[in-house]
Amino acid sequence: MDCSKLCPEWPCEQPSEFKNIWVVMEADENGIHEASLQMLTPAKKIQSKKPGEKIVAVLVGYNVKRFADIPIKHGADEVIVVDDPLLRTYYPRVYGQVVVDLAKKYKPAVILVSATMRGREMGPYIANTLRTGITADCTDFDVDEKTGDVLMIRPPFAAIMLAYIKTPFRRPQMGTARPNVFPVPPLDESRTGKIIEEKLENIIDPGMELVKYTPVKREEVLIEKAEIIVSVGKGIGSPDGVKLAERLAQLLGAVVAGSRKAVDAGFVPPDRQVGQTGKSVKPVLYIAIGISGAAQHMIGVREAGRIVAINIDPEAPIFKQADYGIVGDYRPIVEALIRELERLKREGPKALEELLREEEAVAS
Ligand SMILES: Cc1cc2nc3c(=O)[nH]c(=O)nc-3n(C[C@H](O)[C@H](O)[C@H](O)COP(=O)(O)OP(=O)(O)OC[C@H]3O[C@@H](n4cnc5c(N)ncnc54)[C@H](O)[C@@H]3O)c2cc1C
């Protein structure tokens, strides 16, 4: 294919010259971020359809070499590390340029980046500098059997269908996925792989200066990390309803989140929105109160363990995906749950045993 006709200002590239699937890793002093390890899952899926391609993790930063074997234990075949004191401070352009320089040298066919704050900064920089395409917020990846191109799958705006997007002429093919859309591949301590150490060859002007660093104090658990979530929708109706949900969450050791309409109504802050334009969550238990179950919301809970839906409308779409559904006005239902949990708390393990006995009797 003569791609000079398509993009005359860009150098022509032959996709056949590019090989391997890269996953950009993020790390700090505590280790590699789970969100970047999660991207090894779609990398493995692509690899399964393109035998012979290696999964290569790219680790850039300062004092990060000590973490280089972690991606291998989660499924990477190789790791390229650039570890340099000049990378002590994260600057998007500087880190992005390191990946660009490596990509020019090694010519990967695919680069996957987690859509974290950093990934959202670096991904487009890398794609733009390499003059290639990037598909943001993919929910799945596949491979076109005829051409071998990677298919980046994501819901388009406002739609209940899926778009399959590919980059047929440019390389690398780049895609991002939000944290928690994919699980981290299981740890296999016995896995080994090659670790390639590269020198920092080129340090560009960051275009900004770090003036002050103040870590955000987080007293609350982030919704991405929460084990139990009580999520409210527009149906919660009022701030009083939210208080009821907060009490339920407190008793369960849960975090309160919400739908976009709940955010728009001011019931929950924007950083607690679940869904396509919010966050993806993976709690063991997700209790949805007054949430209809729109596709853009449910995409954020596809990694959730059990979904319990409370909705007044028996036809609400959420009941199609919930593991347990309670039809009715949420108020008496949530109040009853609160009463029961308070009793359990007051009366301790004996009350719990009694409750389990009652449940067993109902089940049999
Ligand atoms: C591009 C795009 C991106 C989007 N991204 C997101 C996103 O990230 N997250 C998201 O959530 N949405 C998102 N949306 C919006 C989404 O389409 C829905 O509009 C939204 O999820 C609906 O929120 P809801 O379920 O709270 O409200 P509604 O759809 O209005 O549902 C309210 C529900 O409450 C129930 N109800 C009412 N009263 C009671 C009561 N007393 N007791 C029990 N139940 C009651 C009703 O039966 C109803 O099912 C997006 C939309 C677009 C177009």
Ligand as a Chemical Component Dictionary entry (heavy atoms), coordinates in Angstrom:
data_LIG
# 
_chem_comp.id                   LIG 
_chem_comp.type                 NON-POLYMER 
_chem_comp.pdbx_formal_charge   0 
_chem_comp.three_letter_code    LIG 
# 
loop_
_chem_comp_atom.comp_id 
_chem_comp_atom.atom_id 
_chem_comp_atom.alt_atom_id 
_chem_comp_atom.type_symbol 
_chem_comp_atom.charge 
_chem_comp_atom.model_Cartn_x 
_chem_comp_atom.model_Cartn_y 
_chem_comp_atom.model_Cartn_z 
_chem_comp_atom.pdbx_ordinal 
LIG C1  C1  C 0 -21.697 9.852  25.894 1  
LIG C2  C2  C 0 -22.421 9.518  27.143 2  
LIG C3  C3  C 0 -21.693 9.116  28.239 3  
LIG C4  C4  C 0 -22.341 8.789  29.422 4  
LIG N1  N1  N 0 -21.599 8.393  30.490 5  
LIG C5  C5  C 0 -22.236 7.993  31.608 6  
LIG C6  C6  C 0 -21.518 7.512  32.732 7  
LIG O1  O1  O 0 -20.284 7.501  32.760 8  
LIG N2  N2  N 0 -22.204 7.094  33.806 9  
LIG C7  C7  C 0 -23.570 7.125  33.862 10 
LIG O2  O2  O 0 -24.130 6.714  34.873 11 
LIG N3  N3  N 0 -24.272 7.603  32.831 12 
LIG C8  C8  C 0 -23.649 8.045  31.720 13 
LIG N4  N4  N 0 -24.373 8.539  30.691 14 
LIG C9  C9  C 0 -25.815 8.776  30.906 15 
LIG C10 C10 C 0 -26.676 7.532  30.771 16 
LIG O3  O3  O 0 -27.059 7.369  29.419 17 
LIG C11 C11 C 0 -27.934 7.628  31.622 18 
LIG O4  O4  O 0 -28.650 8.797  31.262 19 
LIG C12 C12 C 0 -27.664 7.659  33.113 20 
LIG O5  O5  O 0 -26.829 6.587  33.496 21 
LIG C13 C13 C 0 -29.001 7.532  33.863 22 
LIG O6  O6  O 0 -28.792 7.749  35.216 23 
LIG P1  P1  P 0 -29.832 7.171  36.269 24 
LIG O7  O7  O 0 -29.975 5.706  36.090 25 
LIG O8  O8  O 0 -29.395 7.680  37.602 26 
LIG O9  O9  O 0 -31.149 7.969  35.902 27 
LIG P2  P2  P 0 -32.476 7.493  35.162 28 
LIG O10 O10 O 0 -32.192 6.829  33.887 29 
LIG O11 O11 O 0 -33.367 8.689  35.131 30 
LIG O12 O12 O 0 -33.071 6.387  36.124 31 
LIG C14 C14 C 0 -33.582 6.625  37.394 32 
LIG C15 C15 C 0 -34.106 5.312  37.909 33 
LIG O13 O13 O 0 -34.580 5.483  39.223 34 
LIG C16 C16 C 0 -35.747 4.690  39.393 35 
LIG N5  N5  N 0 -36.520 5.279  40.508 36 
LIG C17 C17 C 0 -37.182 6.439  40.536 37 
LIG N6  N6  N 0 -37.725 6.638  41.769 38 
LIG C18 C18 C 0 -37.371 5.553  42.514 39 
LIG C19 C19 C 0 -37.617 5.182  43.871 40 
LIG N7  N7  N 0 -38.328 5.942  44.701 41 
LIG N8  N8  N 0 -37.111 4.001  44.311 42 
LIG C20 C20 C 0 -36.388 3.178  43.486 43 
LIG N9  N9  N 0 -36.112 3.516  42.189 44 
LIG C21 C21 C 0 -36.591 4.691  41.724 45 
LIG C22 C22 C 0 -36.463 4.790  38.067 46 
LIG O14 O14 O 0 -37.354 3.689  37.876 47 
LIG C23 C23 C 0 -35.290 4.773  37.094 48 
LIG O15 O15 O 0 -34.994 3.454  36.645 49 
LIG C24 C24 C 0 -23.753 8.873  29.500 50 
LIG C25 C25 C 0 -24.474 9.280  28.388 51 
LIG C26 C26 C 0 -23.820 9.607  27.242 52 
LIG C27 C27 C 0 -24.631 10.042 26.073 53 
# 
loop_
_chem_comp_bond.comp_id 
_chem_comp_bond.atom_id_1 
_chem_comp_bond.atom_id_2 
_chem_comp_bond.value_order 
_chem_comp_bond.pdbx_ordinal 
LIG C1  C2  SING 1  
LIG C2  C3  SING 2  
LIG C2  C26 DOUB 3  
LIG C3  C4  DOUB 4  
LIG C4  N1  SING 5  
LIG C4  C24 SING 6  
LIG N1  C5  DOUB 7  
LIG C5  C6  SING 8  
LIG C5  C8  SING 9  
LIG C6  O1  DOUB 10 
LIG C6  N2  SING 11 
LIG N2  C7  SING 12 
LIG C7  O2  DOUB 13 
LIG C7  N3  SING 14 
LIG N3  C8  DOUB 15 
LIG C8  N4  SING 16 
LIG N4  C9  SING 17 
LIG N4  C24 SING 18 
LIG C9  C10 SING 19 
LIG C10 O3  SING 20 
LIG C10 C11 SING 21 
LIG C11 O4  SING 22 
LIG C11 C12 SING 23 
LIG C12 O5  SING 24 
LIG C12 C13 SING 25 
LIG C13 O6  SING 26 
LIG O6  P1  SING 27 
LIG P1  O7  DOUB 28 
LIG P1  O8  SING 29 
LIG P1  O9  SING 30 
LIG O9  P2  SING 31 
LIG P2  O10 DOUB 32 
LIG P2  O11 SING 33 
LIG P2  O12 SING 34 
LIG O12 C14 SING 35 
LIG C14 C15 SING 36 
LIG C15 O13 SING 37 
LIG C15 C23 SING 38 
LIG O13 C16 SING 39 
LIG C16 N5  SING 40 
LIG C16 C22 SING 41 
LIG N5  C17 SING 42 
LIG N5  C21 SING 43 
LIG C17 N6  DOUB 44 
LIG N6  C18 SING 45 
LIG C18 C19 SING 46 
LIG C18 C21 DOUB 47 
LIG C19 N7  SING 48 
LIG C19 N8  DOUB 49 
LIG N8  C20 SING 50 
LIG C20 N9  DOUB 51 
LIG N9  C21 SING 52 
LIG C22 O14 SING 53 
LIG C22 C23 SING 54 
LIG C23 O15 SING 55 
LIG C24 C25 DOUB 56 
LIG C25 C26 SING 57 
LIG C26 C27 SING 58 
# 
